[in-house]
Amino acid sequence: MLRDRYEPLDLFALVPTLGMVMEPVLVRLDTLLDDDTLFQAVKADLARRRPRTRIDRRPSTPVEVVLRMLVVKHLYGWSYAQTERWVADSLVLRQFCRVYAGRVPDDTTLIRWATLIQPATLHALLDHIVGLARQLRVTWGRKLRIDGTVVETNIHHPTDSTLLNDGVRVLRRSLAKAERLLRGTSDLAADAFQDRTRSAKRQMKRIMEAARQRGERSEQAMQGAYRRLIEIAETVRDRAQQVGAALREQATDGARRVADTLDHDLPLVLQVIAQTTRRVFHSASVPASDKLVSLFEPHTAIIRKGKPGRPTQFGRVLWLDEVDGGIVSRYEVLAGNPPEPAQLPRSLDHHRAVFTHPPHLLAGYRGIHSPANERYATAQGVAQVVIPKPGAKSAKRIAHEQQRWFRRGHDWRSGIEGRISGLKRRHKLDRCRYRGEAGMERWVGWGLIAHDLRVIAATAR
């Protein structure tokens, strides 16, 4: 049964001699999180866990506790286990999270509840928090600066050999489960469940050793190892297809779940085999948009930002809108590596929808410049469009960009780079620790919600 909250209890009143007080930011956050809109939005998602979650079964962890513990987790950049430990150990955090003297939910319980919160809910929550910032006069929405960054997915550096080895391991894991389910009930040959992970790992190591050497012999050794590794992967793939068909004939929930897992993994392994064959044996380049770089995070994109030391990153592009007052008003996790000039109209349209007026100043870096964007911003009522033009400039353009208002706006724009750096350090937006596309949305969304709440708590009058 879904519970709203525990009975209120003031832990500070029970032990007054300790003189416990919350830090000012937590005091203000405590008030902000009492907002019923935030509470009801999270409750609606948590209620979807089971058909009768609202009214049936034993009492759940209260919605209020889940909401506050998730905010604390992303506010301090903790893991789930660290959140459980530090909330349990701190009377101040117990009071803030409204756990009081009760049992703190363990990390696995918190994970199960957290995965129910939908990305759309987090976008709506951020819009609501921006509205709170306006009410409390933290921001007026007079300035808007936009920029993009990369949030990496939690994967190892991808190579063809490691991806093939991952494919063999993933399929073998499902085949081991299927073997227990089909034992004595199937006519499949014994070699259908043969473990080939050691052979695949051996060939992967041969490829790595040959890649460190030079010359024709090392190239031949690498080609032979790749050929053998692909043969192993194809054999395991064929066996997995046979086992999947046998599992479908079983009318059990366990067999269906394993068959569904195989149906998900087999196309990915097939894609890895195809792109490796294309690159290694046909010397053909595979476009980044067609390349799979992780079996575990297949939504990962190859992103080239040209940064010194890190020219290529693996993850997703995060687009951010920040308004005056240090409030992030909008975010979007983009698919692939899209052209950045196309993001400006969406940022400006969202700003007008939230603040009911265009910004007086719109600032961006030279990568989003285009005549169409400048015309669009001007047509929408933006008085000062500060987007430097890349490349060669006419004398008229140079004079335009040397005006005082343009230079001041450009100086203000550079602040978003510091904001992004702070988000990555404080709220861990450098690398996503959640799984899948929805996990990426949740990781980014909670991090930005925690950031905005902290800014409001620190600066609101």
N, C-alpha and C positions, 0 to 999 in steps of 0.2 A: 504494500500500500504506500502510495507516494505521500510523504509528509512535507508540510511547508516549512516548519521550523521547530526547534526545541522551545520549551518553556524558558522565558528569559531568566537569567541569573547573573548577578553582578559579582564576578570573582574578586574584583578589587575591594568590595565591601567586606568580603569574608576574611581577607588578610590585610587589613589597613596598615599594619606595622611595616609592610614591605614597601609602601609608598609607590605602588606600581602605577605608571601612567603611560599612555600611548604617545608615540611621537606625533607631532602636529599633523604630518601628512596622513597618518593612519586615522587620526581623529576625524579629519575632513573626509577621507575615503569612507569611513564608517557611516557617515551621514549620506554620502552620495549613493552608496550601495543599498540604502533603504528605499530607493526609488522603485515603485511598484511596476513600472514598465519593464525594467530590467528583470525583475523577479518573474513576472508572468511570461516573458519571452522564453526564459530558460526553462521554466516549469512546463510550458507547452511541448518543448522538445523532449524533456525527460519523461513526460507522460507517455511517449510513444514506445517505450521499452517493451511493454507487453500490452495485449489488448485491454486488460483490466488492472493496469498498474495503479490507476488513481484510487481504486476501491478495494483491491484484493491483496492477499498474501500478507507477509509480515511487514511491519513498518520499515520504511526505507531510510537511508541517509537523507536528512531534510534538504530540500531544494536550496534553502538559504545557505546552508553549510557548503554544498557543492559549488555554488556561485562564488562565494567568498574565498574558498580554498583555491579555485582556479585562478582568481584574480591575484591572490598572494603568490601562487606558483609562478605566474608570468611576470609579476611585479619584480620579483627578486631573481628570476632566471633559474629557478630550482627544477630538479627532476621531480617526478611523482613521489619517489621514495624519500627524497630530501624534504618535500613539502609535508609528508606524513610525520616525519621525525621532528622537524622544527616546530610544527604546530603543536604536536603532542608535548614537546618539552617547554614551550613558552606559554605562560599564563596570559601574557598580553595578546599573543596570536590566537589563543583559545577564545578569549573574549571577543576579539575582532571577527573571527570566523563563526562566532555564535555556537561553538561547540560546548562552551562552558565546562562543566565537570564530566561531560559524557565521553564516550569512547571516540577517538579520532578515526575516521574511516581510513582503512589501509590503502596503499597505493593502487592495488588492483581494482578495488571498488571504485576509486576515483577515476581510473582509466575507463571503466565500463560506462560510467555516467558521462564522462567528458566526450566520448565518441558519439554520443547521441545528439550533441548540439550541432545543428546544421550550419553550413557556411552562410546561407541567406540570413539566418538569425543573427550572426555576428555582424554582418553588414548593416542590418537594421539597428542593432545595438550601438554600433559606432555612430550612425546618423543621430540616434537619440542622445548620445553623449555629447556630440557636437552641439546639439540643441541646448543641452544643459550648460555648456561652455558659453553660449550666447546669453542665456538668461543670467548667468553669474558674471557677465562682462569680462570673461577671460579673452574672448575674441569677438571682433565685429565683422570679420569676413571681408575686410577692405583690401587685403593683399592675398595673393595666391601664388605659390611657387610649386613647381612640379618637377619630378625627376624619377628616374628608374634605377633599380639596383638588382642584384642577383641574390636569391636565397638558394643556397645549394641543398640538394637532397643528400640524405645520409647513405652514400654509396661509396664503394671503393673505386679507384681510378679504372675506367673500363678499357680492356683490351680484348681482342677477338678470342684469345686463348682462355682468359679468365671467364669470359661470358659463356663459352662452350662448356667449361668445367662447371660453372654455376648451373647451366641447364641440365647437365647429367645429375648433379646433386639434387636439384629440385625435383626432377622426375623420379629419382630413386627414392626420395622421401615418401612420395605418394604411392609408389609401387610397394614399399614395405608395409604401408597401411593396408593396401589392397590385398596383399598376400595373407594377412591375418583374417581378412573378411572372406576371402575366397577359398581358404584352405579346405580341401575335401569336397568342395561344391562346384568346381570348375574343371573343364577338360584342357586348360592351358598347359603348355609344356613347362617343365621345370625351369628352363632358361629364361622364361618370360620375366621372372623375378630376380634374375642374377644381378648381383651388385657389381657394377663396372666403375664405381667412383674412383677406386685406386688406380685403375688403368688410365682414366681420364686425367687424374692429377699427375701421373707420371709423364704423360705426353705434354701437359701444360708446362711442367718444369723443364722438359727438353726444349720446348720453344723458347722459354725465358733464357736458358743457357746459351742457345744458338743466337738469340737476338743480341747478346752482349759481345759476340765475336764478329769478325769481319771475314769476307772472302767467299769464294764460291762453295766451299765445303760446308760452311755454316749455313749458307742459303739453302743448300740441298737438304741438310739435316732439318732445317726449319720446315721446309716444304713437306718432307716425309712425316714429321711429327704432326703437322696440321692435318695431313691427309688421314693419319690414323685417328686423331682426335675427332675429326668430323665423322669418320666411320663409326666410332663408339657412340657419338651423340645421335647419329641416325638410327643405330640399332636400338638404343634405349627409347628413342622416339617411337619406332615401330612397335616395340613391346608395350609401350604405354598406351598406344592406340588400341591394341588388342585387349589389354586389361580394362581400358575404359569401356569398351563395348561389353565385356563380361560384367562389369559392375552395373551397367544400365539394366541388365537382365535381373539383377537382385532388387527386390522390392523393399529394401531397408533404407532408413535415413542415413546410416553410416556409409553405405555404398554410394548413395546419391551424392553425399558431400565430397567423397574422394573423387568421384567421377566429375563433379563440377570443378574441383581443383585442377584435375588433368585437362579439362576443356579450357581452362584459363591459361595454363602454363604451356600447353603444346604449341599454340600459334606463336608464342614468344620464342620458344626454342627453335621452331622452324625459321623464324625471321633471323635469328642469330646465325644459323647454319647458312642461310641464303646470303647474308651480307658478308660472312667470312669467305665463302666460296667465291663470291664476286670480287672481293678485294685481293685475296691471296693467290687464287689460281687464274683469274682473268685480268688481273692488274687494273681493275676498274675502280674508280673512286665512287664512294657511296655518299650521296648528299646528306648533309646533317639532318635535314627534315625527315629522311627515310631511315635513319640509323637508330637502332635500339642500343642504349648504353647501360641498361640495368633490367634484370628480370624481376627485381623486387620493387623497383620504382620506375615502371615503364613510361610514366609521364615525363620523366626527366628529359630536358632539352639540352642541346649543345649550344652554348652561348659564348660568342667571341666579343669581348669588350676591348681587347687590345691593351689591357693593363700590363705594365712591366712586371715580369715575374709570374703573372697569371693570365696569359693571353686567352686561355680557354677555361670556362667554368661549366659545371654540370649541375643544372637545377632549373629554376623557373625565374622569369623576370617579374619583379614586383614593382608596380607603378604606384607612386605616392603623391598625394596632394596635401600640401601643408598651408595653413592660413596663419595670419598674424596671431601672436599669442603662443605659438609653438604647438598648435593643435593639428594633428593629422586628420583631415576631414574625409578622406576617401583613400581606398586602396583597391588594387586589382591585380590578381595573379594571372599573368598573361600566358597564353599557350605558345610554345615554340620560341622563336626569336623575331617577333614582329617589328615592323618599322615604327620607330618611336614618334615621328611626327603625327601619326594617326591617333595618338592618345590625347592630344591637346583638346580637340572638340569635346570628347567625353568628359574630361576633367572640368571644362568650363560649363558644360550643360549641368553636371551634377552640382557644381557650386551655385549656379543660379537656382536650382531646385531646392537646395537646402537653405540658402541664405536669402532667397527671394530677390536678389539683386546681383549684378555682375561685380567682380572685384574692380577696385580702382586701378590696381597694379597687378599685372600678370607677368611672372618672370619664369624663364626656363633657360636651359643651356643650349648651346648652338646646335646640338644634334637634333632638336625638334623644330628648327627654323624651316619655314617655307612661306612663300608669299601668300599661299592660300590660308595658312594658319593666322598670319597677321591680319589678313582681310576679315577672317571669321571673327577673331577676337574684337576687332574694331567694330564690326557690325553688331556684336552682342553688347556693346556699350562699355568696353574696357577702355579707360582713358590712356593708360600707360602700358604699352606692350613692350616688354624688355626681353627680347630674344636675339642675341647677337647672330649676325649672318656669318656662316663659315666661308672660307676661301677668299678669293680676291674681292675687294670692295671698291665701289665707286667713291669719288670725292664726296658726293652727296650723302652716301651711306655712312662714310667715316664721320662726317660732321654730325649726322643724326645720332650716332652712337657715342659721340663725345659730349653730348648735352648732359647737364648736371643731373637731371632727373633719371636719365638712362643709366649713368654710371652709379648713382645711388641705388637704383633698383637692381642693377647687376651685382653690387656688393651684397645686397640683402639676399639675393638668390643663392649666393654661395653658402649661406647658412644651412641650406637643406642637406648639403654634403656632411656637415657636422652632425645634423640630426640623424641622418642615416647611420653614421658611425656610432652614435650613441645608442640607437635602436639595436644595432648588432652586438654591441658590448653589454648593454644593460639587460635587454630583453631577448638576447640570443637569436636575433633574426639573421645571423650569418649562415646558419645551417639548420634545416628543419629536422627535428627528431621524431615527427609523427609520420605515419605511413600513408601513402596514396595521395591523390589529388585533394580529397576532402581533408586529409590530415594537414596538407600544406596550407589550405585555407584556414583551418582552425589554429595552426601554429602562428600564422601571421596575424589573424584576426584578434586572438587573445593578447598577443604581444602589443598591438597597437591600442587596443582597449585599455590595457594596463598603463600604457604610456600616457594616453589622454587623461585617464582618471588621476594619475600622479600629477600631471601638469595642472589640472584643475584644482586638485587638493592643495598644491603648493602655492598657487597664485590667486585663487578666488578671494574676493573681498568678503 
